């Protein structure tokens, strides 16, 4: 915890609490936005897999093969 001697002159205990609350709120909004985007991407992938199972399976196998080659060489 920061002592009152280390705290900037502009920020008293009340101002620090307000800033912390605002930062927490902004962080929650950012997490909500990111999780919503990830959910949308996940749903799109699942829809593509359902509509084109052979194509997506082949693409996944190809990517796995390429990643295996890249990681094996290191």
C-alpha positions in Angstrom: 0.0 0.0 0.0 1.2 3.5 -0.8 1.7 5.7 2.2 0.5 9.3 2.2 4.1 10.5 1.7 4.5 8.5 -1.5 1.1 9.5 -3.0 1.2 12.3 -5.6 0.0 15.6 -4.2 -2.9 15.7 -6.6 -4.4 12.5 -5.4 -6.0 12.2 -2.0 -7.6 8.9 -0.7 -10.9 9.8 -2.3 -9.5 10.7 -5.7 -7.4 7.5 -5.7 -10.5 5.4 -4.9 -12.4 7.2 -7.7 -9.6 6.6 -10.2 -9.3 2.9 -9.2 -13.1 2.5 -9.6 -13.0 4.1 -13.1 -10.0 1.9 -14.1 -11.8 -1.2 -12.9 -14.9 -0.2 -14.8 -12.9 0.4 -18.0 -11.1 -2.9 -17.6 -14.5 -4.8 -17.2 -15.8 -3.2 -20.3 -12.7 -4.1 -22.3 -12.9 -7.7 -21.1 -16.6 -7.9 -22.0 -15.9 -6.5 -25.5 -13.0 -9.0 -26.0 -15.1 -12.0 -24.8 -18.0 -11.0 -27.0 -15.6 -10.8 -30.0 -14.1 -14.2 -29.2 -17.6 -15.7 -28.8 -18.6 -14.3 -32.2 -15.4 -15.7 -33.9 -16.0 -19.1 -32.2 -19.6 -19.2 -33.4 -18.5 -18.3 -37.0 -16.0 -21.2 -36.9 -18.5 -23.6 -35.6 -21.0 -22.6 -38.4 -18.3 -23.1 -41.0 -17.4 -26.5 -39.7 -21.1 -27.5 -39.7 -21.6 -26.3 -43.3 -18.3 -27.6 -44.7 -17.0 -30.4 -42.6 -14.6 -31.9 -45.1 -13.1 -28.6 -46.1 -12.5 -27.4 -42.6 -11.1 -30.8 -41.5 -8.7 -30.7 -44.4 -7.7 -27.2 -43.6 -7.1 -28.1 -39.9 -5.1 -31.1 -40.9 -3.0 -29.0 -43.3 -2.3 -26.3 -40.7 -1.4 -29.0 -38.1 1.0 -30.6 -40.6 2.6 -27.2 -41.3 2.9 -26.3 -37.6 4.4 -29.7 -37.0 7.1 -29.1 -39.6 7.9 -25.7 -38.3 8.1 -26.8 -34.7 10.1 -29.9 -35.5 12.9 -27.9 -37.1 13.6 -25.8 -34.0 
